[in-house]
Amino acid sequence: MSLTKPSTNNQNSIKSLADKHMKMVDKFVSELQQLDVKLWIEGDHLRYKAPKETLTPDLLAQMRDRKEEILNFLSQSNPANANSHGSLIAQPEKMTIEKVANLSYKEFVSHYLNPLHPVVITDAIKDWKALSTWTPEYFKKNYGSKEVTVDAQRYQLRNFIDLVLASTEEKPCSYLKDTDIPGLFPELLADIEPTLLYSQYNRLLSPMLYMPAADPIKQRNAFLELLIAGQGTKFPILHFDYWHLHAFIMQVYGEKEFTLYSPVQTEYLYPVDMSSNRSLIPDIHQSDLEQFPLFAKATPLKVIVKPGETIFVPSGWWHTTRMLTPSIAVTMNCLTNSNWDKFSQDLTRDLVNSLTSSENRQSRLTILESNISSYLDNLGRLLASLDPNQ
């Protein structure tokens, strides 16, 4: 059988069809531009940001159906394309963190959860009793005898609160974190109701996601944790949340400055290793650019979160905080369809590492990884079928 070179007419016909197809994509992208929709490429994902109520169900469906076409279009290095759509193609690090109110769950999913874009929701916990009762003095008076662990040191809570109230920028106190509210302060659960609307369909709470080796960490991250710190205190690590989980931080008392970096800036942030969620940079506010020269290229997003406000930090977004005043907050993690793939990869890796002994490690690795990956893939499809908003 011989292979012949396509005729000139066939080549012209193929080129004509390709040009026509490109013009159709160009037209659709132009329509998005007129609606002030911002698009960018993150790895092999198409990310987007749009004004509230702009993206109709029909437009969202078209974007999903034409995802590969749009990715190809945006990735072209055609100067004319860059010129005509320069306001459309956005870099996430150049964007801002909005403050919004009256946000429905569906709007949250389409504008922030699925695009993996951070947001501050100003009225998500407006009905919490904690907003009118929780103060450092309240905890000192009512729970002063409770013992808490802060930086591996045990304190009676009243003594730690004294450190919080005495904390300054020059001499900051330590940071109370990883404190399970249901476990240590179950009586406070009534103060932080109703449950956050935007954390519904949290797969961490699904009984179907049960793996004994991972369950203690899963439960700790799924439930509510208490954060208390004083003025000048900084979260000790630039990081993104474990297993690529989403995070909600509900600010109850005081003000806190958040600094976030998009996942696309990871190469500038010196992760401990390729699979680590922690940075080697000890303090982003006093960074050593001789030791970490690439950090100079990182562009942060900063926002001050005030009492009653909730910040959504999406999967993979690097972040850290600095207290502007004495601060009390509640945090929780969330797992949905939008971060399931990354979660599955992280969990598979960690379980394989923990379950595989050094002896015969290589011979067992492939079987374990295959079984875990298959289980998580099937579970992900099942959970997605049960979530009407995904």
PyMOL commands that set and color helices and strands:
alter all, ss='L'
color gray80, all
select helices_A, chain A and resi 8-34+57-65+67-75+79-84+92-94+105-113+130-133+136-143+157-166+181-184+186-192+197-199+203-205+215-222+242-244+263-268+284-286+293-297+337-355+361-386
alter helices_A, ss='H'
color red, helices_A
select strands_A, chain A and resi 38-42+45-49+99-100+119-121+147-150+153-156+176-180+225-229+246-253+256-261+301-305+310-313+318-323+327-334
alter strands_A, ss='S'
color yellow, strands_A
deselect
rebuild
show_as cartoon
